[in-house]
């Protein structure tokens, strides 16, 4: 436990809730349910087991698995033992997996048995002391957590200590490990609770990956902090999500747009009762306004929240409230409680309202920098602000609207075009399921605006020329795609973010 009476730690979040709501249901996963007291005791046993392996405070422990109660206990056990949790995308393998585990200097890996073979394939390239199964094994972390005496885990943890290395998605370069402190994450939990009106009655369903910052730090831990009863799914399966909403009377649901988009057109919507659902949050990538409006029209009593940010800030930076969607459906809202923003030009000067610029952040939620990467840290943290890499506009009332990632802006014929605006225009075509707009090298235009499109299953007769003509009626001529390429699917990481660098490399 902490030696400082004034500190705020991730571990303290669970301890306080267990003291206040000991017999309340805290977490349900598949056929296992944990009260707050049971969850707190399980975390102490798991933390003691990790310590018994010789792992000491400050060492890194990678977590390689899908959502489960064991994964959640593993994160909280690391926090209690003073270990630094390193969440790893469960889709990674080979060199990508080796890079994250090696770059973080992880001494151990908590692994789902189903992924053990993938880890063993690169084991010789890793300097690991321990591989600990998360569940479904005699010596698993879950087995140690589930029974036995409850130890008093002694680990002096300060709010300034690292709690997690949160690796960026790596959509434009190799992932960087954002060094998240206990205090920074706790500040972010407070911002999430306030901005999203999280409360103990919400009965939330969490199905987006917990290795991603939103699932763990905007929803799981903030909900545990207010004493909610969390329902956890292994993966975001749409028919199962809709079934669970009806049978478990789910009241709050966060999904990435890559799940909301197919859910909006799923046939099970016609037969499932979603009347219990009161809060619908979206984030992690940009939601097509046409899809959002379709959902809002179908479910007028459902409150939608747009959550925007990035890993380095924990990740929540701004939120658009349900009542603000009517007037500003494409905005990502205003800064949350512990976040301050500026919008600047390339020279660092504040831009007038309505003028695109890079959004900068100042906040106690921010990471301490990038693990073992001082150059990237220095580039991101300058003049007392964190430089996000996101191009936005701000209106006179302080509402932020994302224009694009700075690296995704297209220079066509010397004119800058935001890919998001073109994508929104393409999405208005009824036969378009997904689209990504990129710039491809062109001798005449410098970059040719190119729309990479996935059509709906029942689409017929759609041609590149016809789609270009459709878009030409909706946006300025210089923004209209010069070419359209049809593909079966778009490359995305497991967080749902488009990997535009892969499209650029192949077109």
Secondary structure, DSSP 8 states (H G I E B T S, - for coil): --S-TT---HHHHHHHHHHH-TTSEEEEETTEEEEHHHHHHHHHHHHHHHHHTT--TT-EEEEE--S-HHHHHHHHHHHHHT-EEEEE-TT--HHHHHHHHHHTT-SEEEE-GGGHHHHHTTGGGS--SEEEE-SSSTT-HHHHHHSS----------TTSEEEEEE---SSSS--EEEEEHHHHHHHHHHHHHHTT--TT--EEE-S-TTSHIIIIIIIHHHHHTT--EEE-SS--HHHHHHHHHHHT--EEEEEHHHHHHHHT-GGGGT---TT--EEEEESS---HHHHHHHHHH-TTSEEEEEEEEGGGTEEEEEE-GGGTTT-TT--BEE-TTEEEEEE-TTS-B--TTS-EEEEEEETTS-S-BTT-HHHHHHHEETTEEEEEEEEEE-TT--EEEEEEGGG-EEETTEEE-HHHHHHHHHTSTTEEEEEEEEEEETTTEEEEEEEEEE-TT--S--HHHHHHHHHTTS-GGGS-SEEEE-S---B-TTS-B-HHHHHHH-
